[in-house]
Amino acid sequence: MLASMQGAVESGLLYALMALGVFITFRILDFPDLTVDGSFTTGAAIATVMTVSGTQPWLAIICAFLGGAAAGLCTGLLHTKGKVNGLLSGIIMMIALYSINLRIMGKPNVSLRNEMNAFDHIPVIAIGLLLAIGVKLLLDGFFKTDIGLSLRATGDNTRMIRSFGSNTDVTTIIGISLSNALVAASGGLIAHHLNYADNSMGIGMIVIGLASVIIGEAIFGAKTIFRATLAVVLGAVIYRIIYALALRVPGMEAQDMKLITAVIITFALVVPMARRAIKTKATAKKRTAEVLVNIRKAEGGGR
């Protein structure tokens, strides 16, 4: 059980980069980017193939980061310059990346066993913690810059930010590129953690990323950028812990992962909405009672 929880925390910290990438498009830009399912595998493919070819693991992961940024750039250009619907542009790029990833790997999967590994000399949990906190703080700083503020404003109200003379196409492209760069870097790290890359390993990543964002926000809130990014990191860890615990339930197997994810997301979405509905109803009831009391007082005074 202890080993299972440790593995869940390690995986959660590595997946946190992917969740932060999804947070940028899903929450900051309000952009439904399905490129994630393809760019995650792109990062894993680049990191493994370059490592097997003799490149230093961390340099390979940096190249994976850049590869993801290139994928995001293509999606952004399709949407902003090609005027393709946001959802459709992500789907097109995700389909294209399936073949591109196969080209990169040369076969459906590549093993990293007996090869150099990013985690050879430092524990996974230490690297994961350092990267998750480091990237979280860098994003916090980035969102306070002029470009970062423009990015946030673009997601909140595109028409308003355009009226101020800002180029929303550029900010959208930057946001989608940065998002997929983080996703691809996470894919590279996961590939090194698992010692292999597979062309289907990115399927469903957008759902896992959304689950991490939703769970984190439901538990920790998202009133400020600092709190929101922290919630995403913690949400990624909590999601992996819940998943690990769910697999230990009698009758549950690895093939039930998608079902478990769907249940977790449904729970994370429904509970906060139910709490808000109950709170709103209680507030309305309290106000109604106060109004009735004031009316009775007014009537009593009139007599």
C-alpha positions as CSV (number, residue, x, y, z in Angstrom):
1,M,0.0,0.0,0.0
2,L,2.8,2.4,0.9
3,A,4.7,1.6,-2.3
4,S,1.4,2.2,-4.3
5,M,0.9,5.6,-2.7
6,Q,4.5,6.6,-3.3
7,G,4.1,5.6,-7.0
8,A,0.9,7.6,-7.2
9,V,2.5,10.7,-5.8
10,E,5.5,10.4,-8.1
11,S,3.2,10.0,-11.2
12,G,1.0,12.8,-10.0
13,L,4.0,15.2,-9.8
14,L,5.1,14.3,-13.3
15,Y,1.6,14.6,-14.7
16,A,1.2,18.0,-12.9
17,L,3.1,19.6,-15.8
18,M,0.5,18.2,-18.2
19,A,-2.3,19.4,-16.0
20,L,-0.8,22.9,-15.9
21,G,-0.7,22.9,-19.7
22,V,-4.4,21.9,-19.8
23,F,-5.1,24.6,-17.2
24,I,-3.7,27.3,-19.6
25,T,-6.0,26.4,-22.5
26,F,-9.0,25.2,-20.5
27,R,-9.2,27.9,-17.8
28,I,-7.0,30.8,-18.9
29,L,-7.7,30.8,-22.7
30,D,-11.1,29.1,-22.5
31,F,-10.0,27.1,-25.5
32,P,-11.0,23.4,-26.0
33,D,-7.6,22.0,-27.1
34,L,-7.6,18.3,-28.0
35,T,-4.1,18.5,-29.3
36,V,-3.0,17.3,-25.9
37,D,-3.7,13.7,-26.7
38,G,-1.2,13.9,-29.5
39,S,1.4,16.2,-28.1
40,F,1.8,14.1,-24.9
41,T,2.9,11.2,-27.1
42,T,5.0,13.5,-29.2
43,G,7.0,14.5,-26.1
44,A,7.4,10.9,-25.1
45,A,8.5,9.9,-28.6
46,I,11.1,12.6,-28.9
47,A,12.5,12.0,-25.5
48,T,12.8,8.2,-25.9
49,V,14.2,8.2,-29.5
50,M,16.8,10.9,-28.7
51,T,17.8,9.1,-25.5
52,V,18.2,5.8,-27.3
53,S,20.3,7.6,-30.0
54,G,22.7,8.7,-27.3
55,T,21.5,12.2,-26.4
56,Q,21.6,13.2,-22.7
57,P,18.1,12.5,-21.2
58,W,17.5,16.1,-20.0
59,L,18.5,17.5,-23.3
60,A,16.0,15.1,-24.9
61,I,13.3,16.3,-22.6
62,I,14.0,19.9,-23.5
63,C,13.7,18.9,-27.2
64,A,10.4,17.2,-26.3
65,F,9.3,20.5,-24.7
66,L,10.1,22.3,-28.0
67,G,8.4,19.6,-30.1
68,G,5.2,20.1,-28.1
69,A,5.5,23.9,-28.6
70,A,5.7,23.3,-32.3
71,A,2.5,21.1,-32.2
72,G,0.7,23.9,-30.3
73,L,1.9,26.5,-32.7
74,C,0.3,24.5,-35.6
75,T,-3.0,24.3,-33.7
76,G,-2.9,28.0,-32.9
77,L,-2.2,28.9,-36.5
78,L,-5.0,26.7,-37.8
79,H,-7.4,28.4,-35.4
80,T,-6.3,32.0,-35.7
81,K,-5.0,32.3,-39.2
82,G,-6.9,29.4,-40.9
83,K,-10.1,30.5,-39.1
84,V,-10.8,26.8,-38.2
85,N,-13.0,26.2,-35.2
86,G,-11.0,25.7,-32.0
87,L,-12.3,22.3,-31.2
88,L,-11.8,21.1,-34.8
89,S,-8.3,22.5,-35.1
90,G,-7.3,20.5,-32.0
91,I,-8.8,17.3,-33.5
92,I,-7.1,17.9,-36.8
93,M,-3.7,18.3,-35.1
94,M,-4.3,15.3,-32.8
95,I,-5.0,13.1,-35.9
96,A,-1.9,14.4,-37.7
97,L,0.3,13.8,-34.6
98,Y,-0.7,10.2,-34.5
99,S,1.2,9.6,-37.8
100,I,3.9,12.0,-37.0
101,N,4.6,10.2,-33.7
102,L,4.8,6.9,-35.5
103,R,7.3,8.5,-37.9
104,I,9.4,9.8,-35.0
105,M,9.5,6.4,-33.2
106,G,9.7,4.3,-36.4
107,K,7.5,1.7,-34.7
108,P,4.5,1.6,-32.3
109,N,6.7,1.5,-29.1
110,V,10.2,2.2,-28.1
111,S,11.9,0.7,-24.9
112,L,14.3,2.7,-22.7
113,R,15.4,-0.3,-20.7
114,N,19.2,-0.5,-20.3
115,E,19.4,3.1,-21.7
116,M,20.3,6.3,-19.9
117,N,17.4,7.6,-17.8
118,A,16.5,11.1,-16.4
119,F,15.9,9.4,-13.1
120,D,19.1,7.4,-12.8
121,H,20.8,9.3,-10.0
122,I,18.0,11.3,-8.4
123,P,14.7,9.9,-6.9
124,V,11.7,10.5,-9.1
125,I,9.7,12.2,-6.3
126,A,12.5,14.7,-5.8
127,I,12.7,15.6,-9.5
128,G,8.9,15.7,-9.8
129,L,8.5,18.0,-6.8
130,L,11.2,20.3,-8.0
131,L,9.8,20.5,-11.5
132,A,6.2,20.9,-10.4
133,I,6.9,23.7,-7.9
134,G,9.4,25.3,-10.3
135,V,7.1,25.4,-13.3
136,K,4.2,26.5,-11.1
137,L,6.2,29.5,-9.8
138,L,7.4,30.4,-13.3
139,L,3.8,30.4,-14.6
140,D,2.7,32.6,-11.7
141,G,5.4,35.1,-12.6
142,F,4.6,34.8,-16.3
143,F,0.9,35.5,-15.8
144,K,1.9,38.8,-14.1
145,T,3.8,40.0,-17.1
146,D,2.3,42.1,-19.9
147,I,2.0,39.1,-22.2
148,G,0.6,37.0,-19.4
149,L,-2.0,39.6,-18.5
150,S,-2.9,39.9,-22.2
151,L,-3.3,36.1,-22.3
152,R,-5.6,36.1,-19.3
153,A,-7.6,39.0,-20.7
154,T,-8.0,37.2,-24.1
155,G,-9.6,34.3,-22.3
156,D,-11.9,36.5,-20.3
157,N,-13.1,38.9,-23.0
158,T,-11.6,38.8,-26.5
159,R,-13.6,41.7,-27.8
160,M,-12.5,44.0,-25.0
161,I,-8.8,43.2,-25.3
162,R,-9.0,43.8,-29.0
163,S,-10.5,47.2,-28.5
164,F,-7.4,48.1,-26.5
165,G,-5.3,47.3,-29.6
166,S,-3.9,43.9,-28.4
167,N,-3.3,41.2,-31.0
168,T,-5.4,38.3,-29.6
169,D,-4.2,36.0,-32.4
170,V,-0.6,36.2,-31.0
171,T,-1.6,35.7,-27.4
172,T,-3.8,32.7,-28.3
173,I,-0.9,31.1,-30.3
174,I,1.5,31.8,-27.4
175,G,-0.9,30.2,-24.9
176,I,-1.6,27.1,-26.9
177,S,2.1,26.6,-27.7
178,L,3.1,26.9,-24.0
179,S,0.3,24.6,-23.0
180,N,1.4,21.8,-25.4
181,A,5.1,22.4,-24.6
182,L,4.3,21.6,-20.9
183,V,2.2,18.6,-22.0
184,A,5.0,17.2,-24.2
185,A,7.6,17.7,-21.4
186,S,5.3,15.7,-19.1
187,G,5.1,13.0,-21.8
188,G,8.9,12.8,-22.0
189,L,9.2,12.5,-18.2
190,I,6.5,9.9,-18.0
191,A,8.2,7.9,-20.8
192,H,11.5,8.0,-18.8
193,H,9.6,7.0,-15.6
194,L,7.9,4.0,-17.4
195,N,11.0,3.2,-19.4
196,Y,9.1,3.1,-22.7
197,A,7.1,5.2,-25.1
198,D,4.0,3.9,-26.9
199,N,2.0,5.6,-29.7
200,S,-1.3,5.2,-27.8
201,M,-0.1,6.4,-24.4
202,G,-1.6,9.9,-25.0
203,I,-5.1,8.7,-25.5
204,G,-7.4,10.3,-22.9
205,M,-4.7,12.7,-21.5
206,I,-7.1,15.7,-22.0
207,V,-9.6,13.9,-19.7
208,I,-6.9,13.3,-17.0
209,G,-5.7,16.9,-17.3
210,L,-9.3,18.2,-16.9
211,A,-9.8,15.8,-14.0
212,S,-6.7,17.2,-12.2
213,V,-7.8,20.8,-12.8
214,I,-11.4,20.2,-11.7
215,I,-10.5,18.2,-8.6
216,G,-7.9,20.8,-7.5
217,E,-10.3,23.7,-8.0
218,A,-13.1,21.9,-6.2
219,I,-11.0,21.2,-3.1
220,F,-8.6,24.2,-3.0
221,G,-10.4,26.9,-5.0
222,A,-9.0,29.2,-7.7
223,K,-9.5,32.8,-6.5
224,T,-6.0,33.9,-7.5
225,I,-3.5,32.6,-10.0
226,F,-1.1,31.5,-7.3
227,R,-3.9,29.5,-5.7
228,A,-5.2,28.2,-9.0
229,T,-1.9,26.8,-10.2
230,L,-1.2,25.3,-6.8
231,A,-4.7,23.6,-6.9
232,V,-3.8,22.1,-10.3
233,V,-0.6,20.6,-9.1
234,L,-2.2,19.2,-5.9
235,G,-5.2,18.1,-8.0
236,A,-2.9,16.0,-10.3
237,V,-1.4,14.3,-7.2
238,I,-4.8,13.7,-5.6
239,Y,-6.2,12.3,-8.9
240,R,-3.4,9.7,-9.1
241,I,-3.9,8.8,-5.4
242,I,-7.7,8.3,-5.9
243,Y,-6.9,6.2,-9.0
244,A,-4.4,4.1,-7.1
245,L,-6.9,3.5,-4.3
246,A,-9.7,2.7,-6.8
247,L,-7.6,0.0,-8.4
248,R,-7.3,-1.7,-5.0
249,V,-11.0,-2.1,-4.7
250,P,-11.9,-5.8,-5.3
251,G,-13.1,-6.3,-8.9
252,M,-11.3,-3.2,-10.3
253,E,-8.6,-3.7,-12.9
254,A,-6.3,-1.5,-15.0
255,Q,-8.8,-1.8,-17.9
256,D,-11.3,0.2,-15.7
257,M,-9.1,3.3,-15.8
258,K,-11.4,5.3,-18.1
259,L,-14.5,4.4,-16.1
260,I,-12.7,5.4,-12.8
261,T,-11.7,8.7,-14.4
262,A,-15.2,9.4,-15.6
263,V,-16.6,8.8,-12.1
264,I,-14.0,11.0,-10.5
265,I,-14.7,13.9,-12.9
266,T,-18.4,13.5,-12.5
267,F,-18.1,13.6,-8.7
268,A,-15.7,16.6,-8.8
269,L,-18.2,18.5,-11.1
270,V,-21.5,17.6,-9.4
271,V,-20.5,18.0,-5.7
272,P,-19.3,21.7,-6.0
273,M,-22.4,22.6,-8.1
274,A,-24.7,20.9,-5.6
275,R,-23.0,22.8,-2.7
276,R,-23.4,26.1,-4.6
277,A,-27.1,25.3,-5.3
278,I,-27.7,24.5,-1.6
279,K,-25.9,27.6,-0.5
280,T,-27.8,29.8,-3.0
281,K,-31.1,28.3,-1.9
282,A,-30.3,28.8,1.8
283,T,-29.3,32.5,1.1
284,A,-32.5,33.1,-0.8
285,K,-34.6,31.5,2.0
286,K,-32.8,33.7,4.6
287,R,-33.5,36.9,2.5
288,T,-37.1,35.9,2.0
289,A,-37.5,35.5,5.8
290,E,-35.9,38.9,6.4
291,V,-38.2,40.6,3.9
292,L,-41.3,39.0,5.6
293,V,-40.1,40.1,9.0
294,N,-39.6,43.7,7.7
295,I,-43.1,43.7,6.1
296,R,-44.7,42.5,9.4
297,K,-42.9,45.2,11.3
298,A,-44.0,47.8,8.8
299,E,-47.6,46.6,9.1
300,G,-47.4,46.6,12.9
301,G,-46.0,50.1,12.9
302,G,-48.7,51.3,10.6
303,R,-51.4,50.1,12.9
